Amino acid sequence: MAFNINNTLTFLNEINKRLLRIDEAAADTPYAEGKWTRKMMLGHLIDSAANNHLRFVNGQFSEDLVFHGYDHTSWVSVQNYSARSWHDLVEFWFKYNVHLFHVVVNMPEIKKNRKFDDHNFHEICWKKVPAESPATLGYLIEDYYGHMVHHLDQIFS
């Protein structure tokens, strides 16, 4: 599955439709043996959206790009996504990501492209940035969407 920031709303709408075609039984089934259920994986993507929402906003007025990480396994566990309906999870994921896209398109390019030497992208990003290399909010945005596509591919497998 390919992602292009310029087609984000189209992408999100298409994924939303595909997710809604997954029935409750399939959503409660692990996407692979010994792995999370599709509900848990989508819950993880909701948690990622929540954490990155703060990063996308706060990073626009910070003097560094050092953000709190989070224990994704604990987050998924304590929120008990398995007890939620698939439809509700899909709707929440979709609306949250439409809002994040709104945040991203309203972010000035100067904020997206400002380079920071002080960051922890070597710890929090899906595709790590070496600690000694500069990082940008634009990179964090791309990493967020790359991480999302990776896990959506797993959900649809």
N, C-alpha and C positions, 0 to 999 in steps of 0.2 A: 504494500500500500504506500503510495507516494503522498507527500505533503508539500504544499506550496503556500507560503504565508499570504500571497495575493488572492488565493482561492479559499481562504479559511472558512468563511460562512458556507460556501457550497460544500466543502469538505465536511464540516460539522453536520450539516443537514443530511448529507448522504450517509454518514456514519450513524447518525441518530436513527434513520430509517432501518439500516441494517441491524442495529442493536435491538430495535423493537421487534424484529422478526425472530429473535431468539426467544424460545418459550421458557417458562419458569423452570421446568425440569432441566433443560440444558443449562440455564443460568446457575443452577445449583450443582452442576457437575464440574469437577476440575477440568481445566482446559488441557491438561496432560496428567498422566499418572503421578501422584505424589505432589501435585501443585495446587495452587489456590483454585477455588471455584471462579467462574466468570463473575459472579457477584462480588467476590472478594477482590478480584482484579480491577473491576470497575470502581469499587470502593477505594482501592489504592490510587486510581487515577483522580478521584474526587479529592482525596487527601493531598495529592500532588498539586492539584489546582488551588486548593486552599493555601498551601504553603507558598506556592509561587505567586499567588495573588499578592500576598504581603511583600514578597521580594520585588515584584514588578513595581509596586507603588512606592514602597520605602526606598528602593534603590534610586529613585528619581531625585531624592533630596538628601541622600547620604554622602558622606565623604569617603566611603569605602563600599566594597561589595562583600562584606562579611555578614552572613546570615545564619540563623539557627538552622540546624539540620533537624531531622525527626526520625524516630525509629518506626519505619513503615510497617514492620510486622506487628508491633504493639498497637499502632494506630488502627490497623485493620482488625485486630483482635478485639480491642475494647469497644469498637463501634458496632460490632456484630452485624456486618452487612448482610450476612446470610438470612437474618430475620426480616429484612426489607423486601418489598416486592421488586422484581426486576424492572417493571415499568417505572416505579418511583425513582429508582437509582439512575436509570437512563435519562429520565426527565431532568433530574438534578444535575447530572454530569453535563448534559447538553446545555442547559441554561447557564451553568457556571462558566462553561467554556465560551459561550457567546459573550458573556460579560468580560471575560479575560481578553477576548479579541478586541472588544471595545476599549479596554485599558491600553492594549498594545497599539492600536491604530491612533489613539489620542496621545501617545507618548512622543514628544518631540525627538526628531532624529538626533539632535545634539545629545540628548539624554541616553538614547539607545547606543550611540557610538562612542561616548566618553570612555576613555581607557583608564582603568584603575590598576595600580600595582598591588594594592591591598585588597585581597579577596580570598575566599575559601572555596573556589570552584573546583579545587583539587579534592575537596571533601564532599560537597553537596551535589555536584552535577552528575548526570548520567554519563556523559562523555567528559571526562575530567580535563581541566586546564591545569598545566603545571603551575605550582605556586610561584615560580620565578617569572612566569609569563603574564603580561597584562590581560585583563578580562573586561568585558563590556556587558551591559544589560542586554544588548542585542544578542550576544552569544547565549545568555541565560534563556532568553525567549526561544531561540532555535533549539536549544537543548531540551527545553520543556516539551516542545512539539515533537521532537525526535523520540523522546521517552514515551510520549503518549502513543505515537504510531507503533512503536515497538510492542507495547502492551495490547493495543487494539488488535494487532496481528495475532497475538496469542489468544485473545478472546475469540477471534474468528477462525482459529485453527481447528 
